[in-house]
């Protein structure tokens, strides 16, 4: 058994029981300020983020996957909405933004990176297939304007 990689506050009973040992390190994205703790990303306004900003927390800088996608331009999903009547553009744009905010509330890594207005509709660049599917279903159920 290698004990050099184990923190001082971890007991041997925990190791023998097979429990995972938490390093207790926080990683903060320098762009969106989301916090990675225990292999999960947390929103910038969550309790974990407030702990990470405390004086006792040891925080490292790490770019989150969503910010990396935005920086490199490699998006997981691109949704094209076309044949949008001019009178419906505002309502459809609001629906897309609302669905993106709701998804980001559930998972801070699910984001709408760009909402680009085209000649006859929109091009939506998203960070995940799950979010793209949710936006598509919402638009399809309410407006039926997507192929």
HELIX and SHEET records of a PDB file:
HELIX    1   1 UNK A   12  UNK A   16  1                                   5    
HELIX    2   2 UNK A   47  UNK A   52  1                                   6    
HELIX    3   3 UNK A   65  UNK A   72  1                                   8    
HELIX    4   4 UNK A   86  UNK A   88  5                                   3    
HELIX    5   5 UNK A   89  UNK A  106  1                                  18    
HELIX    6   6 UNK A  129  UNK A  142  1                                  14    
SHEET    1   A 4 UNK A  40  UNK A  42  0                                        
SHEET    2   A 4 UNK A  35  UNK A  37 -1                                        
SHEET    3   A 4 UNK A  26  UNK A  28 -1                                        
SHEET    4   A 4 UNK A  59  UNK A  61  1                                        
SHEET    1   B 3 UNK A  77  UNK A  81  0                                        
SHEET    2   B 3 UNK A 122  UNK A 126 -1                                        
SHEET    3   B 3 UNK A 112  UNK A 117 -1                                        
END                                                                             
